[in-house]
Amino acid sequence: MNVELEAGGRVLSISGTKEEDVNEELGAIKFSSHTSRSFQQKFTLDPLIDSSKMSANLDPEHGILVIRAPRKQQEIEDTKHIPITQFDQIEWEELISAESE
């Protein structure tokens, strides 16, 4: 089995081929066959995927392909501390009366 992965832009392409030859003899009869299978699948990647850090592992015995696609490190924006103060009674009454008008 031959499997290839390509990531370009936001597209991940997976393609593969599997070829099998069978040769059997049943007495004077000889049987021979060749089978070839191929596939191709394309996926659109999330914009947050870091394609330069993708990796893949194949278990050829079971035909399982595991692809790891880590997300890009997001930059943390500067945060601002917002202080919370208490209203005094006059400010509170002014706010309530302004909202009810």
Phi, psi and omega in degrees: 000135179238121181235137179232143176239139174222135176237121178224124184064237179250019182246130174252123179249130177240127177221156181196161176222152175219127180240145182217130176248134178235127176231120180228151175233126175240087184069238181274354182263129177249133181238132181219135177215155177228127179239135178229129179234144177217157178212159175209134180221139178238141180231143174270125181275147173299140180300340181276357180283135176265094186295339179288345181249012180288150177217161181213148176227140181240131171258094186295333180295319182256353179071033182254125177249124179249123180246128177254126182232087182290152178280154176292150175289123179275135178287134179274122180289153176299134178255151181240131176284129179249112181288148177249124179244164179262143174289144167273168188302320183292314179300318181297314180295322178295318179296315180296316182291326179291324181286331183277350181281000000 
